[in-house]
Amino acid sequence: MLLKMYYETEQTEPFYSLIDAFNIYLYRNKGISIYQRKSYLNLIRFTKKLFDLKINPPVSQKFKERIVAIEKRIKSNQNIVSLVWLNERMGELENLNSTV
């Protein structure tokens, strides 16, 4: 939930700090199943990529190419927590790009 809140409010420092702490937690906690670990690591990875685009969008054509590349990776990956939320954020970035 914090990850989503920091993403939505564009709080850069807390966002990246949470990602680092969450990664460490996932790797150190041996009680988490491999499936859950992969699912959460994928959420972190894709959310970070979308956040980077949201905060520092590249020029128009590169932006579209990067969104399409991320979208392909997400669709090809089955183990992602909060997939609906990620797809909504991707849609927002695509809409942002089309209005610029």
C-alpha positions as CSV (number, residue, x, y, z in Angstrom):
1,M,0.0,0.0,0.0
2,L,2.8,2.4,0.8
3,L,4.4,1.7,-2.6
4,K,1.2,2.8,-4.3
5,M,0.8,5.9,-2.1
6,Y,4.3,7.1,-2.7
7,Y,3.9,6.4,-6.5
8,E,0.6,8.4,-6.6
9,T,1.9,11.3,-4.6
10,E,5.3,11.3,-6.4
11,Q,7.3,11.2,-3.2
12,T,10.6,10.2,-4.7
13,E,12.8,9.7,-1.7
14,P,10.3,7.6,0.3
15,F,9.5,5.6,-2.8
16,Y,13.0,4.6,-3.5
17,S,13.7,4.0,0.2
18,L,10.7,1.7,0.4
19,I,11.8,-0.2,-2.7
20,D,15.3,-0.8,-1.3
21,A,13.9,-1.9,2.1
22,F,11.3,-4.2,0.5
23,N,13.9,-5.8,-1.7
24,I,16.1,-6.6,1.3
25,Y,13.1,-7.9,3.2
26,L,12.1,-10.2,0.4
27,Y,15.6,-11.7,0.0
28,R,16.3,-12.1,3.7
29,N,12.9,-13.5,4.8
30,K,13.1,-17.3,4.1
31,G,9.5,-17.8,5.2
32,I,8.2,-16.2,2.0
33,S,7.5,-18.7,-0.8
34,I,9.5,-18.5,-4.0
35,Y,6.2,-17.7,-5.9
36,Q,5.4,-14.8,-3.5
37,R,8.9,-13.4,-3.6
38,K,8.9,-13.4,-7.4
39,S,5.5,-11.8,-7.5
40,Y,6.5,-9.0,-5.2
41,L,9.9,-8.5,-6.9
42,N,8.1,-8.1,-10.2
43,L,5.7,-5.6,-8.7
44,I,8.7,-3.6,-7.4
45,R,10.6,-3.8,-10.7
46,F,7.7,-2.7,-12.9
47,T,6.5,0.0,-10.5
48,K,10.0,1.5,-10.4
49,K,10.2,1.6,-14.2
50,L,6.8,3.3,-14.4
51,F,7.7,5.7,-11.6
52,D,11.0,6.6,-13.4
53,L,9.0,7.4,-16.6
54,K,6.4,9.4,-14.6
55,I,9.0,11.5,-12.8
56,N,11.4,12.0,-15.8
57,P,9.6,11.4,-19.0
58,P,11.9,11.2,-22.1
59,V,11.0,12.9,-25.4
60,S,7.7,11.8,-27.0
61,Q,8.8,8.9,-29.2
62,K,11.1,7.4,-26.7
63,F,8.4,7.6,-24.1
64,K,6.0,5.6,-26.2
65,E,8.6,3.0,-27.0
66,R,9.5,2.5,-23.3
67,I,5.8,2.2,-22.3
68,V,5.3,-0.5,-25.0
69,A,8.4,-2.4,-23.9
70,I,7.2,-2.3,-20.3
71,E,3.7,-3.4,-21.3
72,K,5.1,-6.4,-23.2
73,R,7.2,-7.5,-20.3
74,I,4.2,-7.2,-17.9
75,K,2.0,-9.2,-20.2
76,S,4.6,-11.9,-20.7
77,N,5.0,-12.3,-16.9
78,Q,2.5,-14.3,-15.0
79,N,3.7,-13.6,-11.4
80,I,2.9,-10.0,-10.6
81,V,1.0,-8.7,-7.5
82,S,-1.4,-5.9,-8.2
83,L,-1.5,-6.4,-11.9
84,V,-4.7,-4.4,-12.3
85,W,-3.2,-1.4,-10.5
86,L,0.0,-1.6,-12.7
87,N,-2.1,-1.7,-15.9
88,E,-4.1,1.4,-14.7
89,R,-0.8,3.3,-14.0
90,M,0.5,2.3,-17.5
91,G,-2.8,3.6,-19.0
92,E,-2.3,6.9,-17.2
93,L,1.2,7.3,-18.5
94,E,0.0,6.5,-22.1
95,N,-2.8,9.1,-21.7
96,L,-0.2,11.6,-20.4
97,N,1.9,11.0,-23.4
98,S,-0.9,11.5,-25.9
99,T,-1.9,14.8,-24.4
100,V,1.6,16.2,-24.6
